[in-house]
């Protein structure tokens, strides 16, 4: 997973497709991450856990934190 700013200054997160695909069709908004600090380090940690475990719960937590990170610091341009 890579987190960077594009030429417009917007946050881009790429390389996490293998984790994101496990959450397709699932309700990510129901995942409670309210006790997690929104930082790039925490997002990277969540991604590493989800990539290693390959389970739905870890993937949902990772994607929920990714969405919160993008809401807080920028947005993907697709």
C-alpha positions as protocol buffer text, in pm:
chain_id: "A"
residue {
  index: 1
  type: UNK
  ca { x: 0 y: 0 z: 0 }
}
residue {
  index: 2
  type: UNK
  ca { x: 123 y: 348 z: -88 }
}
residue {
  index: 3
  type: UNK
  ca { x: -9 y: 677 z: 47 }
}
residue {
  index: 4
  type: UNK
  ca { x: 94 y: 992 z: -137 }
}
residue {
  index: 5
  type: UNK
  ca { x: -29 y: 1329 z: -260 }
}
residue {
  index: 6
  type: UNK
  ca { x: -97 y: 1369 z: -631 }
}
residue {
  index: 7
  type: UNK
  ca { x: -9 y: 1676 z: -837 }
}
residue {
  index: 8
  type: UNK
  ca { x: -330 y: 1848 z: -718 }
}
residue {
  index: 9
  type: UNK
  ca { x: -238 y: 1792 z: -354 }
}
residue {
  index: 10
  type: UNK
  ca { x: -502 y: 1525 z: -297 }
}
residue {
  index: 11
  type: UNK
  ca { x: -429 y: 1206 z: -104 }
}
residue {
  index: 12
  type: UNK
  ca { x: -400 y: 890 z: -311 }
}
residue {
  index: 13
  type: UNK
  ca { x: -393 y: 540 z: -164 }
}
residue {
  index: 14
  type: UNK
  ca { x: -295 y: 261 z: -401 }
}
residue {
  index: 15
  type: UNK
  ca { x: -177 y: -97 z: -386 }
}
residue {
  index: 16
  type: UNK
  ca { x: -440 y: -213 z: -137 }
}
residue {
  index: 17
  type: UNK
  ca { x: -669 y: -379 z: -390 }
}
residue {
  index: 18
  type: UNK
  ca { x: -625 y: -731 z: -248 }
}
residue {
  index: 19
  type: UNK
  ca { x: -767 y: -612 z: 85 }
}
residue {
  index: 20
  type: UNK
  ca { x: -1037 y: -384 z: -60 }
}
residue {
  index: 21
  type: UNK
  ca { x: -1175 y: -660 z: -284 }
}
residue {
  index: 22
  type: UNK
  ca { x: -1262 y: -866 z: 26 }
}
residue {
  index: 23
  type: UNK
  ca { x: -1505 y: -595 z: 138 }
}
residue {
  index: 24
  type: UNK
  ca { x: -1703 y: -562 z: -184 }
}
residue {
  index: 25
  type: UNK
  ca { x: -2074 y: -590 z: -113 }
}
residue {
  index: 26
  type: UNK
  ca { x: -2018 y: -551 z: 262 }
}
residue {
  index: 27
  type: UNK
  ca { x: -2138 y: -265 z: 484 }
}
residue {
  index: 28
  type: UNK
  ca { x: -1815 y: -92 z: 584 }
}
residue {
  index: 29
  type: UNK
  ca { x: -2006 y: 185 z: 762 }
}
residue {
  index: 30
  type: UNK
  ca { x: -2113 y: -60 z: 1034 }
}
residue {
  index: 31
  type: UNK
  ca { x: -1750 y: -119 z: 1142 }
}
residue {
  index: 32
  type: UNK
  ca { x: -1667 y: 63 z: 1466 }
}
residue {
  index: 33
  type: UNK
  ca { x: -1322 y: 220 z: 1455 }
}
residue {
  index: 34
  type: UNK
  ca { x: -1410 y: 509 z: 1687 }
}
residue {
  index: 35
  type: UNK
  ca { x: -1129 y: 417 z: 1928 }
}
residue {
  index: 36
  type: UNK
  ca { x: -863 y: 420 z: 1652 }
}
residue {
  index: 37
  type: UNK
  ca { x: -651 y: 728 z: 1595 }
}
residue {
  index: 38
  type: UNK
  ca { x: -661 y: 830 z: 1229 }
}
residue {
  index: 39
  type: UNK
  ca { x: -297 y: 824 z: 1120 }
}
residue {
  index: 40
  type: UNK
  ca { x: -104 y: 689 z: 823 }
}
residue {
  index: 41
  type: UNK
  ca { x: 87 y: 462 z: 1062 }
}
residue {
  index: 42
  type: UNK
  ca { x: -232 y: 307 z: 1195 }
}
residue {
  index: 43
  type: UNK
  ca { x: -368 y: 266 z: 843 }
}
residue {
  index: 44
  type: UNK
  ca { x: -46 y: 90 z: 739 }
}
residue {
  index: 45
  type: UNK
  ca { x: -69 y: -136 z: 1045 }
}
residue {
  index: 46
  type: UNK
  ca { x: -433 y: -222 z: 969 }
}
residue {
  index: 47
  type: UNK
  ca { x: -339 y: -294 z: 607 }
}
residue {
  index: 48
  type: UNK
  ca { x: -51 y: -523 z: 709 }
}
residue {
  index: 49
  type: UNK
  ca { x: -277 y: -718 z: 945 }
}
residue {
  index: 50
  type: UNK
  ca { x: -552 y: -750 z: 683 }
}
residue {
  index: 51
  type: UNK
  ca { x: -305 y: -857 z: 414 }
}
residue {
  index: 52
  type: UNK
  ca { x: -154 y: -1120 z: 643 }
}
residue {
  index: 53
  type: UNK
  ca { x: -475 y: -1260 z: 793 }
}
residue {
  index: 54
  type: UNK
  ca { x: -677 y: -1253 z: 470 }
}
residue {
  index: 55
  type: UNK
  ca { x: -1004 y: -1245 z: 667 }
}
residue {
  index: 56
  type: UNK
  ca { x: -1310 y: -1029 z: 614 }
}
residue {
  index: 57
  type: UNK
  ca { x: -1308 y: -865 z: 958 }
}
residue {
  index: 58
  type: UNK
  ca { x: -954 y: -732 z: 923 }
}
residue {
  index: 59
  type: UNK
  ca { x: -1025 y: -614 z: 569 }
}
residue {
  index: 60
  type: UNK
  ca { x: -1338 y: -429 z: 682 }
}
residue {
  index: 61
  type: UNK
  ca { x: -1146 y: -252 z: 960 }
}
residue {
  index: 62
  type: UNK
  ca { x: -872 y: -153 z: 716 }
}
residue {
  index: 63
  type: UNK
  ca { x: -1117 y: -18 z: 457 }
}
residue {
  index: 64
  type: UNK
  ca { x: -1317 y: 166 z: 725 }
}
residue {
  index: 65
  type: UNK
  ca { x: -999 y: 336 z: 847 }
}
residue {
  index: 66
  type: UNK
  ca { x: -897 y: 413 z: 488 }
}
residue {
  index: 67
  type: UNK
  ca { x: -1232 y: 584 z: 426 }
}
residue {
  index: 68
  type: UNK
  ca { x: -1201 y: 783 z: 749 }
}
residue {
  index: 69
  type: UNK
  ca { x: -842 y: 879 z: 662 }
}
residue {
  index: 70
  type: UNK
  ca { x: -949 y: 1006 z: 319 }
}
residue {
  index: 71
  type: UNK
  ca { x: -1244 y: 1196 z: 470 }
}
residue {
  index: 72
  type: UNK
  ca { x: -1008 y: 1361 z: 717 }
}
residue {
  index: 73
  type: UNK
  ca { x: -702 y: 1437 z: 504 }
}
residue {
  index: 74
  type: UNK
  ca { x: -808 y: 1427 z: 139 }
}
residue {
  index: 75
  type: UNK
  ca { x: -986 y: 1225 z: -121 }
}
residue {
  index: 76
  type: UNK
  ca { x: -906 y: 977 z: -395 }
}
residue {
  index: 77
  type: UNK
  ca { x: -940 y: 1101 z: -750 }
}
residue {
  index: 78
  type: UNK
  ca { x: -1061 y: 814 z: -965 }
}
